Amino acid sequence: MNKYAKLSAAAIVASLGTLALAPTATADTTLTLFEHDTVQYQADLGGPGPGPGDQFIFAGDVFDRPGGMFLGTTSGSCTTLSGNEKSGKQACNGAFNLAGGHVVFQGVDDTAALFVRGDTVPLSIVGGTGMYQNARGNGTVQVPADVPNQTDANFVLNLTG
């Protein structure tokens, strides 16, 4: 089994009561994850109203697909850099808390692309813990435009290292 074993295999092994994912070889792995926010909080920290300095804080559950197998949790925050929640830039960071460790990500997003149009935007994998301790790479996030309160997101993580 490679260093970044498929999460579905990890979930199956964990459900049997034995998590035996020993890292062996460094290999590239792609993780496809579906995230559903269970917590969202908007903090107006800049000037009055939406704008630079504001924080969006989120946490949620992670699955292999919508309605699929539970794989862990995620949490993070985004800071508005320019514009507002409908048009501008924001810097986001967060982590996926999965069986075997954490995967940490960061990105600077075009808010209109991500939250208004539902486009796929890039992010960076900047580290991790446990079996993901040397993780690096890139990925994408897409927030479906038709989901109320934008509580769902689709992630594709291309891990290397």
N, C-alpha and C positions, 0 to 999 in steps of 0.2 A: 504494500500500500504506500503511495507516495506521501510526501510531507504534508500536503494539503488535500487529504482524502476527501472524496465527495461527501458533502454534508448529509445527503440522504443516507449514505452508508453509515455515517456517524450516528445519526438519529436512530437508525434501526438497531445498531449495536448497543446504543445507550438504552433503548427500550427493552432490550433483552437483559439489562442489568450488568453488562460488562462493557466498559468503555476501554478498548484496547487499541488506541490509535497511536502507536509509537511512530514518530517521524523516522524515516529511513533515508530517502534520497531527496535532494532538492529537485523540485520539478515545478513547472508552470501549471497553474490550476485556475479555472474560471468558476466562480461561485455566482449563481443566479438566485437572488433573494427577493422576497416580497415582504414589505414592511407595512404594518398598520399602527398608526399612532394611537396610543391610549391616553397620552398626556400632551397637551399643547398649551404654551403660555407665551403671550406677547407682552414684552416690557417696553414701555415708552421711555427710553433713557436719554434720547437726544432732545431736541427742541420739541415743543408741544406738537402732537400729531405725528403721523408716519414720516420717518426720515432717518438720516445718518445717526448712528449710535444706538438705534433700537435693537432689541434682542428678541429672537424667536427661539424658544426652548421646546424640545420635543423628546418624547420617549415612547417606545412601542414594542410590539411583538414582531418577531421575524419568523417567516414560514418559507417553505420551498416554492410555494405558489399560492395564489389566492385560494383560501379554503383548504390549504394543504397541511402538511406536517409542521408542527411547531419546532423551530430550531434554536430559539434563543430570544434575546432582546436587543434593542438598540437605544441609544440616547445621544443627544447632541444639541448644538446651538448654532444659530446663524446671526451675524451682526450686519445690519444694513450699513453699507459703505457710501452709497449715493442713491439719490432718488427716493423711492418708497416701495411698498410691497407689491405694487403693480408694474413698476418700471424703474430699473436701476441695477445696482450690483450689491451682492452680499457675500460675506466670507462665512463658510460653514465648516464645522468640524464635528466629528462624532465617532462612535465606536459600535461595532457589532459584538455582542457578548454571546459567543457560541460555545458549544461543547468543545473542549480542547483549548480555548483561549479567546482572546479579543483580536479584532481587526480594526485598526484606526484609520480614518479617512479625513480628507480636507478638500475644499474646493472653493473657488470664487465663481458665483453663478450670476447669470443674467436673470433677474427675477421675472421679467415678462416671459422669457423663454420657458422657465421652469414652472411657474405658477399660473400664468395666464394661458399660454399656448399649449402647455403639456409636452414641450420638446424634451429630447434627451440631452443632458448636459454632462460634461466630463467632471471627474473627480480624481484625486490622487490617493493611493494607498501609502501611508507614511510609517506604518509599523504595526506591531502587535505584541501579544504575549502568548505563552504556552507554545502550542504547535505552530502558531503564527508569528513567533518572536522575530523572525527575520523578514517578514512580509514587506514587500514593496510592490509597486505596480500602478495600474491605473484602472479606471472603471467609469461607469456612467450611472446616472440617476434620472428617473423619469417619474413625474407626478402626474397621474392622469387628470386631465382638465375636467372630466365629468364626475369626479368624486366630491361629494359635499365636504366642505371644510378642508379639503386637500389632506385627508388623513392617511392616504395610501401612497406608497412609492415602490417603484421597481428598480432594483439595483443589479448591476452586473459588475463583478469585481474580478479583474485579471491579476492574480497574485503571482509574483516571482520571488525568488530568493530562498 
